[in-house]
Amino acid sequence: MAALVRHVLRKTGQEIPLKCIIPTSNGIAKRNYSNKLPKTVETGQKIDALAKSLECKGYLRSQKSYTPPSDVLDKIDNILSSSSITDTSKSLNLTEKFHILKSFDETFNHSVPNSQLHEISCIDDIIKFYNTEVNTTVPLDALKNMDLPSNLHIQHEYLRFHPETDSMFGGQTAFPRSSTIVTGLKYKQKYKGHVVKTSWP
């Protein structure tokens, strides 16, 4: 009976190993599901691709800009001397790390973000962090201060249609049934949206 079932399954494109078929007393073969082959796990998106994606849109994060002051080294020396720290390469435990970072935050008004706390293991890492400038300028805004080619023009203050303020064509638009909706929280204060009143039909 098992040979017959195996022959039928092979003809239909399915094949089950003999050890997975259990004959019963009534002559009907039954499959043993406990011996099924393990499912293959499909690999999804790799962590490297996610890290690269976050790196590309890092400027969109809400983060304060920071420029190291001219006397940054003197301030760091004062903090270290008040904390009685001489070895800057020594690993810090959690308590020491908390108190040191708190002192640096109060002095520079610039704290280490949560995403970078794991990178801070010694005083040298803290010194490197507070000597690094944080630039939060959006690349589009950075083009304002660049010398662009003569054939390239970027309109930073663009215009949005609104029937109450657009007087060029008497409040008429080329898209009479299209609304101009401002979705961003930042630009809702700058641009006024307009919802078209629709009629039926």
MDTraj code that builds the backbone (N, CA, C; nanometers):
import mdtraj as md
import numpy as np

residues = "MET ALA ALA LEU VAL ARG HIS VAL LEU ARG LYS THR GLY GLN GLU ILE PRO LEU LYS CYS ILE ILE PRO THR SER ASN GLY ILE ALA LYS ARG ASN TYR SER ASN LYS LEU PRO LYS THR VAL GLU THR GLY GLN LYS ILE ASP ALA LEU ALA LYS SER LEU GLU CYS LYS GLY TYR LEU ARG SER GLN LYS SER TYR THR PRO PRO SER ASP VAL LEU ASP LYS ILE ASP ASN ILE LEU SER SER SER SER ILE THR ASP THR SER LYS SER LEU ASN LEU THR GLU LYS PHE HIS ILE LEU LYS SER PHE ASP GLU THR PHE ASN HIS SER VAL PRO ASN SER GLN LEU HIS GLU ILE SER CYS ILE ASP ASP ILE ILE LYS PHE TYR ASN THR GLU VAL ASN THR THR VAL PRO LEU ASP ALA LEU LYS ASN MET ASP LEU PRO SER ASN LEU HIS ILE GLN HIS GLU TYR LEU ARG PHE HIS PRO GLU THR ASP SER MET PHE GLY GLY GLN THR ALA PHE PRO ARG SER SER THR ILE VAL THR GLY LEU LYS TYR LYS GLN LYS TYR LYS GLY HIS VAL VAL LYS THR SER TRP PRO".split()
xyz = np.array([
    [0.0822, -0.1202, 0.0000],
    [0.0000, 0.0000, 0.0000],
    [0.0867, 0.1268, 0.0000],
    [0.1936, 0.1201, 0.0801],
    [0.2832, 0.2355, 0.0872],
    [0.3505, 0.2599, -0.0466],
    [0.3840, 0.1505, -0.1188],
    [0.4470, 0.1659, -0.2496],
    [0.3508, 0.2292, -0.3494],
    [0.2215, 0.1933, -0.3394],
    [0.1216, 0.2508, -0.4283],
    [0.1057, 0.4010, -0.4031],
    [0.0995, 0.4389, -0.2754],
    [0.0857, 0.5810, -0.2421],
    [0.2076, 0.6587, -0.2899],
    [0.3243, 0.5997, -0.2701],
    [0.4477, 0.6659, -0.3142],
    [0.4495, 0.6828, -0.4659],
    [0.4010, 0.5817, -0.5403],
    [0.3973, 0.5887, -0.6857],
    [0.3028, 0.6988, -0.7318],
    [0.1853, 0.7098, -0.6677],
    [0.0871, 0.8117, -0.7073],
    [0.1414, 0.9520, -0.6798],
    [0.2032, 0.9691, -0.5630],
    [0.2556, 1.1010, -0.5287],
    [0.3707, 1.1425, -0.6195],
    [0.4491, 1.0459, -0.6627],
    [0.5600, 1.0774, -0.7517],
    [0.5079, 1.1207, -0.8881],
    [0.4000, 1.0593, -0.9348],
    [0.3432, 1.0955, -1.0640],
    [0.2797, 1.2346, -1.0604],
    [0.2273, 1.2730, -0.9437],
    [0.1622, 1.4042, -0.9332],
    [0.2595, 1.5154, -0.8964],
    [0.3869, 1.4841, -0.8879],
    [0.4852, 1.5870, -0.8575],
    [0.5170, 1.6003, -0.7107],
    [0.4563, 1.5192, -0.6254],
    [0.4842, 1.5232, -0.4828],
    [0.5572, 1.3962, -0.4440],
    [0.6475, 1.4090, -0.3503],
    [0.7240, 1.2930, -0.3072],
    [0.7415, 1.2984, -0.1566],
    [0.7033, 1.1920, -0.0901],
    [0.7139, 1.1829, 0.0551],
    [0.8028, 1.0645, 0.0879],
    [0.9025, 1.0784, 0.1737],
    [0.9873, 0.9645, 0.2108],
    [0.9061, 0.8532, 0.2755],
    [0.9538, 0.7271, 0.2600],
    [0.8818, 0.6121, 0.3149],
    [0.8710, 0.6176, 0.4662],
    [0.9711, 0.6760, 0.5315],
    [0.9667, 0.6788, 0.6777],
    [0.8579, 0.7718, 0.7300],
    [0.8044, 0.8574, 0.6412],
    [0.6981, 0.9480, 0.6833],
    [0.5598, 0.8870, 0.6648],
    [0.5493, 0.7651, 0.6065],
    [0.4200, 0.7004, 0.5814],
    [0.4025, 0.5863, 0.6799],
    [0.2913, 0.5902, 0.7531],
    [0.2618, 0.4880, 0.8533],
    [0.1409, 0.4084, 0.8060],
    [0.1552, 0.2752, 0.7828],
    [0.0382, 0.1941, 0.7448],
    [-0.0526, 0.1716, 0.8656],
    [-0.1834, 0.1699, 0.8430],
    [-0.2808, 0.1463, 0.9498],
    [-0.3478, 0.0124, 0.9288],
    [-0.4315, -0.0267, 1.0271],
    [-0.4962, -0.1585, 1.0218],
    [-0.6014, -0.1669, 0.9130],
    [-0.6629, -0.0559, 0.8767],
    [-0.7675, -0.0601, 0.7742],
    [-0.7116, -0.0487, 0.6329],
    [-0.5791, -0.0474, 0.6180],
    [-0.5181, -0.0477, 0.4861],
    [-0.4968, 0.0890, 0.4255],
    [-0.5316, 0.1955, 0.4983],
    [-0.5139, 0.3312, 0.4472],
    [-0.3849, 0.3880, 0.5052],
    [-0.3011, 0.4348, 0.4182],
    [-0.1729, 0.4893, 0.4638],
    [-0.1937, 0.6271, 0.5252],
    [-0.1194, 0.6536, 0.6293],
    [-0.1289, 0.7817, 0.6988],
    [0.0102, 0.8431, 0.7067],
    [0.0173, 0.9726, 0.6886],
    [0.1477, 1.0389, 0.6905],
    [0.1861, 1.0770, 0.8330],
    [0.3114, 1.0555, 0.8653],
    [0.3645, 1.0929, 0.9960],
    [0.4203, 1.2348, 0.9861],
    [0.3484, 1.3291, 1.0439],
    [0.3882, 1.4691, 1.0326],
    [0.5009, 1.5069, 1.1277],
    [0.5367, 1.4186, 1.2185],
    [0.6452, 1.4511, 1.3111],
    [0.7814, 1.4471, 1.2438],
    [0.7913, 1.3814, 1.1272],
    [0.9193, 1.3697, 1.0574],
    [0.9289, 1.4642, 0.9379],
    [0.8501, 1.5704, 0.9401],
    [0.8566, 1.6660, 0.8296],
    [0.9922, 1.7346, 0.8280],
    [1.0345, 1.7688, 0.7103],
    [1.1605, 1.8395, 0.6975],
    [1.1483, 1.9798, 0.7558],
    [1.2540, 2.0330, 0.8162],
    [1.2460, 2.1682, 0.8737],
    [1.2262, 2.2727, 0.7649],
    [1.1471, 2.3731, 0.7991],
    [1.1203, 2.4791, 0.7034],
    [1.2453, 2.5649, 0.6846],
    [1.2644, 2.6069, 0.5624],
    [1.3782, 2.6941, 0.5342],
    [1.3380, 2.8379, 0.5632],
    [1.4199, 2.9072, 0.6385],
    [1.3928, 3.0454, 0.6756],
    [1.4510, 3.1371, 0.5692],
    [1.3653, 3.2186, 0.5117],
    [1.4117, 3.3115, 0.4104],
    [1.4796, 3.4310, 0.4769],
    [1.5930, 3.4671, 0.4248],
    [1.6657, 3.5808, 0.4799],
    [1.6047, 3.7095, 0.4284],
    [1.5736, 3.7993, 0.5207],
    [1.5155, 3.9265, 0.4827],
    [1.6210, 4.0336, 0.4655],
    [1.5823, 4.1564, 0.4974],
    [1.6739, 4.2683, 0.4824],
    [1.7845, 4.2600, 0.5864],
    [1.9075, 4.2785, 0.5448],
    [2.0208, 4.2671, 0.6343],
    [2.0369, 4.3946, 0.7160],
    [2.1057, 4.3795, 0.8306],
    [2.1249, 4.4932, 0.9199],
    [2.2117, 4.5997, 0.8555],
    [2.3004, 4.5602, 0.7637],
    [2.3854, 4.6587, 0.6967],
    [2.3018, 4.7534, 0.6111],
    [2.1997, 4.6981, 0.5444],
    [2.1139, 4.7825, 0.4620],
    [2.0338, 4.8794, 0.5480],
    [1.9890, 4.8333, 0.6663],
    [1.9154, 4.9219, 0.7558],
    [2.0047, 5.0331, 0.8079],
    [2.1281, 4.9989, 0.8424],
    [2.2213, 5.1005, 0.8918],
    [2.2519, 5.2040, 0.7841],
    [2.2661, 5.1569, 0.6604],
    [2.2928, 5.2502, 0.5509],
    [2.1730, 5.3408, 0.5263],
    [2.0516, 5.2857, 0.5411],
    [1.9319, 5.3664, 0.5227],
    [1.9222, 5.4748, 0.6291],
    [1.9539, 5.4382, 0.7542],
    [1.9507, 5.5373, 0.8614],
    [2.0581, 5.6430, 0.8427],
    [2.1715, 5.6014, 0.7903],
    [2.2807, 5.6965, 0.7690],
    [2.2444, 5.7985, 0.6618],
    [2.1709, 5.7532, 0.5601],
    [2.1350, 5.8438, 0.4517],
    [2.0350, 5.9501, 0.4968],
    [1.9467, 5.9162, 0.5887],
    [1.8476, 6.0139, 0.6339],
    [1.8756, 6.0636, 0.7753],
    [2.0018, 6.0590, 0.8149],
    [2.0360, 6.1019, 0.9496],
    [2.0117, 6.2490, 0.9735],
    [2.0203, 6.3320, 0.8676],
    [2.0013, 6.4754, 0.8873],
    [1.8566, 6.5106, 0.9183],
    [1.7648, 6.4191, 0.8979],
    [1.6246, 6.4463, 0.9258],
    [1.5897, 6.4286, 1.0729],
    [1.6808, 6.3774, 1.1520],
    [1.6516, 6.3563, 1.2924],
    [1.6487, 6.4893, 1.3672],
    [1.5680, 6.4931, 1.4721],
    [1.5606, 6.6122, 1.5552],
    [1.6799, 6.6126, 1.6502],
    [1.7795, 6.6920, 1.6201],
    [1.9016, 6.6966, 1.6994],
    [1.9549, 6.8392, 1.7000],
    [2.0029, 6.8838, 1.8148],
    [2.0557, 7.0186, 1.8259],
    [2.1949, 7.0259, 1.7635],
    [2.2215, 7.1374, 1.6992],
    [2.3546, 7.1573, 1.6433],
    [2.4532, 7.1898, 1.7554],
    [2.5788, 7.1592, 1.7312],
    [2.6822, 7.1808, 1.8328],
    [2.8129, 7.2158, 1.7639],
    [2.8745, 7.3226, 1.8128],
    [3.0069, 7.3637, 1.7662],
    [3.0996, 7.3686, 1.8867],
    [3.2090, 7.2947, 1.8861],
    [3.2990, 7.2955, 2.0019],
    [3.3512, 7.4362, 2.0302],
    [3.3438, 7.4813, 2.1546],
    [3.3966, 7.6148, 2.1869],
    [3.5481, 7.6200, 2.1722],
    [3.6000, 7.7403, 2.1690],
    [3.7451, 7.7569, 2.1506],
    [3.8245, 7.7049, 2.2699],
    [3.7650, 7.7114, 2.3902],
    [3.8336, 7.6637, 2.5107],
    [3.7834, 7.5263, 2.5540],
    [3.7524, 7.4417, 2.4570],
    [3.6964, 7.3105, 2.4896],
    [3.7958, 7.2256, 2.5685],
    [3.9241, 7.2348, 2.5367],
    [4.0237, 7.1535, 2.6076],
    [4.0394, 7.1985, 2.7523],
    [4.0327, 7.3295, 2.7760],
    [4.0432, 7.3799, 2.9134],
    [3.9238, 7.3358, 2.9973],
    [3.8057, 7.3399, 2.9378],
    [3.6866, 7.2967, 3.0109],
    [3.6921, 7.1475, 3.0418],
    [3.7427, 7.0697, 2.9480],
    [3.7546, 6.9255, 2.9716],
    [3.8542, 6.8980, 3.0836],
    [3.9657, 6.9717, 3.0851],
    [4.0649, 6.9537, 3.1921],
    [4.0073, 6.9897, 3.3282],
    [3.9251, 7.0935, 3.3336],
    [3.8632, 7.1325, 3.4605],
    [3.7677, 7.0250, 3.5108],
    [3.6915, 6.9655, 3.4190],
    [3.5979, 6.8599, 3.4595],
    [3.6736, 6.7382, 3.5094],
    [3.7797, 6.7006, 3.4394],
    [3.8565, 6.5821, 3.4789],
    [3.9295, 6.6042, 3.6102],
    [3.9813, 6.7249, 3.6312],
    [4.0511, 6.7524, 3.7572],
    [3.9550, 6.7554, 3.8750],
    [3.8341, 6.8073, 3.8539],
    [3.7355, 6.8080, 3.9625],
    [3.6850, 6.6682, 3.9940],
    [3.6910, 6.5781, 3.8959],
    [3.6485, 6.4396, 3.9179],
    [3.7639, 6.3489, 3.9566],
    [3.8849, 6.4050, 3.9674],
    [4.0052, 6.3291, 4.0070],
    [4.0324, 6.2128, 3.9119],
    [4.0249, 6.2401, 3.7838],
    [4.0506, 6.1382, 3.6817],
    [4.1824, 6.1714, 3.6126],
    [4.2728, 6.0760, 3.6129],
    [4.4036, 6.0951, 3.5487],
    [4.4224, 6.0047, 3.4274],
    [4.3690, 5.8826, 3.4341],
    [4.3835, 5.7875, 3.3237],
    [4.2623, 5.7998, 3.2315],
    [4.2840, 5.8534, 3.1121],
    [4.1719, 5.8742, 3.0193],
    [4.1380, 5.7509, 2.9376],
    [4.2222, 5.6494, 2.9424],
    [4.1957, 5.5266, 2.8664],
    [4.1306, 5.4182, 2.9515],
    [4.1081, 5.4462, 3.0788],
    [4.0488, 5.3471, 3.1684],
    [3.8996, 5.3345, 3.1400],
    [3.8518, 5.2105, 3.1412],
    [3.7092, 5.1867, 3.1172],
    [3.6273, 5.2366, 3.2358],
    [3.5122, 5.2929, 3.2061],
    [3.4243, 5.3480, 3.3090],
    [3.3122, 5.2503, 3.3390],
    [3.2778, 5.2393, 3.4674],
    [3.1581, 5.1629, 3.5008],
    [3.0358, 5.2529, 3.4825],
    [2.9180, 5.1969, 3.5015],
    [2.7955, 5.2714, 3.4715],
    [2.7787, 5.3938, 3.5605],
    [2.8150, 5.3817, 3.6884],
    [2.7992, 5.4949, 3.7803],
    [2.8934, 5.6087, 3.7428],
    [3.0191, 5.5758, 3.7180],
    [3.1161, 5.6781, 3.6779],
    [3.0771, 5.7419, 3.5447],
    [3.0315, 5.6589, 3.4545],
    [2.9909, 5.7091, 3.3229],
    [2.8751, 5.8073, 3.3345],
    [2.7803, 5.7777, 3.4221],
    [2.6645, 5.8655, 3.4400],
    [2.7071, 6.0012, 3.4955],
    [2.7881, 6.0011, 3.6014],
    [2.8281, 6.1268, 3.6652],
    [2.9182, 6.2102, 3.5739],
    [3.0081, 6.1452, 3.5013],
    [3.0962, 6.2188, 3.4110],
    [3.0166, 6.2830, 3.2972],
    [2.9271, 6.2052, 3.2360],
    [2.8476, 6.2597, 3.1255],
    [2.7543, 6.3704, 3.1730],
    [2.7069, 6.3597, 3.2963],
    [2.6222, 6.4661, 3.3511],
    [2.7013, 6.5953, 3.3667],
    [2.8265, 6.5837, 3.4119],
    [2.9110, 6.7031, 3.4264],
    [2.9406, 6.7666, 3.2908],
    [2.9674, 6.6830, 3.1910],
    [2.9939, 6.7355, 3.0568],
    [2.8699, 6.8011, 2.9974],
    [2.7533, 6.7428, 3.0226],
    [2.6289, 6.7985, 2.9699],
    [2.6006, 6.9352, 3.0308],
    [2.6231, 6.9494, 3.1604],
    [2.5991, 7.0777, 3.2262],
    [2.6994, 7.1835, 3.1807],
    [2.8202, 7.1421, 3.1476],
    [2.9232, 7.2384, 3.1067],
    [2.9045, 7.2837, 2.9624],
    [2.8785, 7.1899, 2.8720],
    [2.8714, 7.2217, 2.7290],
    [2.7288, 7.2384, 2.6778],
    [2.6295, 7.2058, 2.7618],
    [2.4890, 7.2103, 2.7186],
    [2.4681, 7.1255, 2.5930],
    [2.5311, 7.0106, 2.5932],
    [2.5252, 6.9186, 2.4785],
    [2.5418, 6.7772, 2.5328],
    [2.4387, 6.6958, 2.5175],
    [2.4398, 6.5613, 2.5754],
    [2.4625, 6.4558, 2.4681],
    [2.5072, 6.3405, 2.5126],
    [2.5289, 6.2272, 2.4225],
    [2.3937, 6.1627, 2.3928],
    [2.3543, 6.1481, 2.2668],
    [2.2256, 6.0836, 2.2369],
    [2.2253, 5.9364, 2.2759],
    [2.1066, 5.8837, 2.2978],
    [2.0926, 5.7434, 2.3391],
    [2.1527, 5.6471, 2.2376],
    [2.1467, 5.6834, 2.1102],
    [2.1983, 5.5939, 2.0065],
    [2.3499, 5.5833, 2.0077],
    [2.4187, 5.6715, 2.0821],
    [2.5647, 5.6692, 2.0853],
    [2.6205, 5.6392, 2.2239],
    [2.5341, 5.6120, 2.3206],
    [2.5826, 5.5845, 2.4561],
    [2.6694, 5.4596, 2.4615],
    [2.6378, 5.3612, 2.3791],
    [2.7163, 5.2373, 2.3817],
    [2.8568, 5.2567, 2.3263],
    [2.8797, 5.3653, 2.2536],
    [3.0122, 5.3920, 2.1987],
    [3.1050, 5.4573, 2.3011],
    [3.0492, 5.5066, 2.4103],
    [3.1284, 5.5733, 2.5140],
    [3.1703, 5.4697, 2.6169],
    [3.2974, 5.4382, 2.6212],
    [3.3477, 5.3402, 2.7181],
    [3.4581, 5.3967, 2.8065],
    [3.5230, 5.5058, 2.7640],
    [3.6307, 5.5658, 2.8436],
    [3.6285, 5.7173, 2.8230],
    [3.7180, 5.7863, 2.8934],
    [3.7232, 5.9319, 2.8856],
    [3.7660, 5.9784, 2.7465],
    [3.8516, 5.9022, 2.6816],
    [3.8956, 5.9393, 2.5468],
    [3.7782, 5.9477, 2.4493],
    [3.6808, 5.8577, 2.4653],
    [3.5624, 5.8618, 2.3790],
    [3.4801, 5.9879, 2.4048],
    [3.4724, 6.0285, 2.5316],
    [3.3975, 6.1502, 2.5653],
    [3.4670, 6.2732, 2.5078],
    [3.6003, 6.2767, 2.5192],
    [3.6760, 6.3898, 2.4644],
    [3.6578, 6.3981, 2.3130],
    [3.6593, 6.2840, 2.2474],
    [3.6398, 6.2823, 2.1025],
    [3.5000, 6.3303, 2.0654],
    [3.3988, 6.2906, 2.1444],
    [3.2613, 6.3305, 2.1152],
    [3.2444, 6.4814, 2.1272],
    [3.2997, 6.5408, 2.2324],
    [3.2812, 6.6845, 2.2546],
    [3.3749, 6.7699, 2.1700],
    [3.4633, 6.7099, 2.0952],
    [3.5448, 6.7823, 1.9982],
    [3.4914, 6.7685, 1.8567],
    [3.3794, 6.6973, 1.8420],
    [3.3203, 6.6741, 1.7100],
    [3.2028, 6.7690, 1.6891],
    [3.2020, 6.8361, 1.5773],
    [3.0937, 6.9294, 1.5459],
    [2.9715, 6.8538, 1.4952],
    [2.8535, 6.9001, 1.5345],
    [2.7270, 6.8419, 1.4897],
    [2.6578, 6.9452, 1.4016],
    [2.6451, 6.9130, 1.2751],
    [2.5836, 7.0036, 1.1779],
    [2.4472, 6.9488, 1.1395],
    [2.3424, 7.0237, 1.1695],
    [2.2057, 6.9784, 1.1417],
    [2.1449, 7.0505, 1.0216],
    [2.2276, 7.1122, 0.9405],
    [2.1763, 7.1829, 0.8233],
    [2.1310, 7.0832, 0.7173],
    [2.0092, 7.1005, 0.6691],
    [1.9564, 7.0153, 0.5629],
    [2.0349, 7.0433, 0.4342],
    [2.0699, 6.9394, 0.3570],
    [2.1472, 6.9621, 0.2338],
    [2.0864, 7.0649, 0.1397],
    [1.9531, 7.0732, 0.1347],
    [1.8913, 7.1731, 0.0472],
    [1.9213, 7.3140, 0.0965],
    [1.9182, 7.3352, 0.2288],
    [1.9506, 7.4671, 0.2835],
    [2.0990, 7.4984, 0.2703],
    [2.1826, 7.3953, 0.2690],
    [2.3267, 7.4184, 0.2541],
    [2.3605, 7.4731, 0.1160],
    [2.2737, 7.4484, 0.0173],
    [2.2990, 7.4997, -0.1178],
    [2.2858, 7.6513, -0.1258],
    [2.2233, 7.7141, -0.0238],
    [2.2096, 7.8597, -0.0254],
    [2.3452, 7.9284, -0.0181],
    [2.4388, 7.8672, 0.0526],
    [2.5700, 7.9278, 0.0733],
    [2.6753, 7.8752, -0.0237],
    [2.6327, 7.8009, -0.1243],
    [2.7271, 7.7452, -0.2208],
    [2.7238, 7.8253, -0.3508],
    [2.8356, 7.8249, -0.4204],
    [2.8432, 7.8887, -0.5523],
    [2.7921, 7.7899, -0.6573],
    [2.6689, 7.8119, -0.7010],
    [2.6061, 7.7219, -0.7972],
    [2.6424, 7.7628, -0.9392],
    [2.6373, 7.6687, -1.0337],
    [2.6606, 7.7036, -1.1748],
    [2.5566, 7.8028, -1.2247],
    [2.5906, 7.8740, -1.3288],
    [2.5009, 7.9780, -1.3804],
    [2.3714, 7.9208, -1.4370],
    [2.3729, 7.7944, -1.4788],
    [2.2525, 7.7340, -1.5363],
    [2.1694, 7.6586, -1.4327],
    [2.2016, 7.6734, -1.3047],
    [2.1280, 7.6046, -1.1985],
    [2.0718, 7.7078, -1.1021],
    [1.9411, 7.7003, -1.0810],
    [1.8735, 7.7915, -0.9884],
    [1.7801, 7.7104, -0.8991],
    [1.7874, 7.7350, -0.7700],
    [1.7030, 7.6652, -0.6730],
    [1.6145, 7.7681, -0.6042],
    [1.4841, 7.7466, -0.6104],
    [1.3888, 7.8373, -0.5473],
    [1.3581, 7.7838, -0.4075],
    [1.4211, 7.8434, -0.3075],
    [1.4042, 7.7956, -0.1702],
    [1.2677, 7.8359, -0.1136],
    [1.2247, 7.9575, -0.1422],
    [1.0935, 8.0025, -0.0948],
    [0.9932, 7.9824, -0.2078],
    [0.9421, 7.8616, -0.2184],
    [0.8517, 7.8316, -0.3289],
    [0.7114, 7.8840, -0.2984],
    [0.6291, 7.8902, -0.4021],
    [0.4938, 7.9447, -0.3917],
    [0.3918, 7.8322, -0.3906],
    [0.2897, 7.8490, -0.3085],
    [0.1777, 7.7544, -0.3044],
    [0.0504, 7.8307, -0.3389],
    [-0.0333, 7.7670, -0.4173],
    [-0.1573, 7.8325, -0.4584],
    [-0.2571, 7.8360, -0.3437],
    [-0.3209, 7.9518, -0.3280],
    [-0.4337, 7.9662, -0.2360],
    [-0.5282, 8.0692, -0.2969],
    [-0.6564, 8.0391, -0.3084],
    [-0.7482, 8.1303, -0.3784],
    [-0.7622, 8.2667, -0.3110],
    [-0.7346, 8.2767, -0.1813],
    [-0.7497, 8.4044, -0.1118],
    [-0.6301, 8.4968, -0.1332],
    [-0.5136, 8.4405, -0.1586],
    [-0.3929, 8.5226, -0.1730],
    [-0.3413, 8.5291, -0.3164],
    [-0.3814, 8.4372, -0.4029],
    [-0.3332, 8.4355, -0.5413],
    [-0.4222, 8.5267, -0.6256],
    [-0.3684, 8.6411, -0.6653],
    [-0.4466, 8.7394, -0.7408],
    [-0.4082, 8.7460, -0.8879],
    [-0.3151, 8.6600, -0.9307],
    [-0.2696, 8.6681, -1.0701],
    [-0.3823, 8.6324, -1.1668],
    [-0.4578, 8.5283, -1.1360],
    [-0.5674, 8.4857, -1.2231],
    [-0.7012, 8.4925, -1.1502],
    [-0.7116, 8.5813, -1.0558],
    [-0.8386, 8.5981, -0.9853],
    [-0.8772, 8.4796, -0.9004],
    [-0.7801, 8.4117, -0.8448],
    [-0.8095, 8.2972, -0.7596],
    [-0.8421, 8.1707, -0.8349],
    [-0.8237, 8.1709, -0.9676],
    [-0.8510, 8.0527, -1.0478],
    [-0.7243, 7.9683, -1.0592],
    [-0.7420, 7.8385, -1.0527],
    [-0.6299, 7.7464, -1.0607],
    [-0.6471, 7.6530, -1.1797],
    [-0.5369, 7.5966, -1.2247],
    [-0.5422, 7.5012, -1.3357],
    [-0.5970, 7.3668, -1.2916],
    [-0.6030, 7.3439, -1.1603],
    [-0.6545, 7.2180, -1.1060],
    [-0.7673, 7.2510, -1.0085],
    [-0.8864, 7.2797, -1.0606],
    [-0.9944, 7.3301, -0.9742],
    [-1.0454, 7.2290, -0.8728],
    [-1.0228, 7.1004, -0.8945],
    [-1.0735, 7.0001, -0.8006],
    [-0.9628, 6.9379, -0.7165],
    [-0.8459, 6.9995, -0.7149],
    [-0.7336, 6.9474, -0.6370],
    [-0.7086, 7.0385, -0.5174],
    [-0.7014, 6.9787, -0.3999],
    [-0.6736, 7.0535, -0.2777],
    [-0.5232, 7.0642, -0.2570],
    [-0.4807, 7.1726, -0.1949],
    [-0.3400, 7.1893, -0.1564],
    [-0.3322, 7.1724, -0.0051],
    [-0.2960, 7.0528, 0.0364],
    [-0.2941, 7.0181, 0.1784],
    [-0.1502, 7.0179, 0.2269],
    [-0.1242, 7.0898, 0.3343],
    [0.0087, 7.0945, 0.3957],
    [0.0095, 6.9929, 0.5091],
    [0.0938, 6.8915, 0.4985],
    [0.0952, 6.7830, 0.5978],
    [0.2048, 6.7986, 0.7020],
    [0.3135, 6.8661, 0.6701],
    [0.4244, 6.8775, 0.7646],
    [0.3932, 6.9743, 0.8773],
    [0.4344, 6.9391, 0.9994],
    [0.4101, 7.0255, 1.1146],
    [0.4882, 7.1561, 1.1029],
    [0.6076, 7.1486, 1.0457],
    [0.6913, 7.2677, 1.0326],
    [0.6331, 7.3649, 0.9311],
    [0.5841, 7.3118, 0.8186],
    [0.5384, 7.3986, 0.7106],
    [0.3919, 7.4382, 0.7243],
    [0.3204, 7.3805, 0.8206],
    [0.1829, 7.4250, 0.8434],
    [0.1789, 7.5683, 0.8949],
    [0.2849, 7.6081, 0.9658],
    [0.2915, 7.7452, 1.0158],
    [0.3378, 7.8428, 0.9079],
    [0.3988, 7.7903, 0.8031],
    [0.4541, 7.8760, 0.6984],
    [0.3612, 7.8882, 0.5787],
    [0.2959, 7.7789, 0.5407],
    [0.2086, 7.7781, 0.4239],
    [0.0665, 7.7442, 0.4668],
    [-0.0271, 7.8091, 0.4035],
    [-0.1680, 7.7876, 0.4339],
    [-0.2273, 7.6899, 0.3331],
    [-0.2924, 7.5869, 0.3820],
    [-0.3535, 7.4885, 0.2943],
    [-0.4916, 7.5307, 0.2474],
    [-0.5421, 7.4579, 0.1506],
    [-0.6734, 7.4895, 0.0945],
    [-0.7421, 7.3601, 0.0538],
    [-0.8640, 7.3419, 0.1027],
    [-0.9441, 7.2239, 0.0697],
    [-1.0563, 7.2671, -0.0237],
    [-1.0633, 7.2038, -0.1385],
    [-1.1632, 7.2391, -0.2393],
    [-1.2990, 7.1857, -0.1970],
    [-1.4005, 7.2690, -0.2091],
    [-1.5372, 7.2262, -0.1806],
    [-1.5915, 7.1549, -0.3036],
    [-1.6213, 7.0290, -0.2866],
    [-1.6705, 6.9491, -0.3992],
    [-1.8220, 6.9481, -0.4000],
    [-1.8764, 6.9380, -0.5183],
    [-2.0214, 6.9293, -0.5350],
    [-2.0539, 6.8009, -0.6088],
    [-2.1713, 6.7531, -0.5914],
    [-2.2139, 6.6285, -0.6541],
    [-2.3253, 6.6559, -0.7530],
    [-2.3155, 6.6096, -0.8763],
    [-2.2082, 6.5267, -0.9312],
    [-2.0917, 6.6100, -0.9794],
])
top = md.Topology()
chain = top.add_chain()
for i, resn in enumerate(residues, 1):
    res = top.add_residue(resn, chain, resSeq=i)
    for name in ("N", "CA", "C"):
        top.add_atom(name, md.element.get_by_symbol(name[0]), res)
traj = md.Trajectory(xyz[None], top)
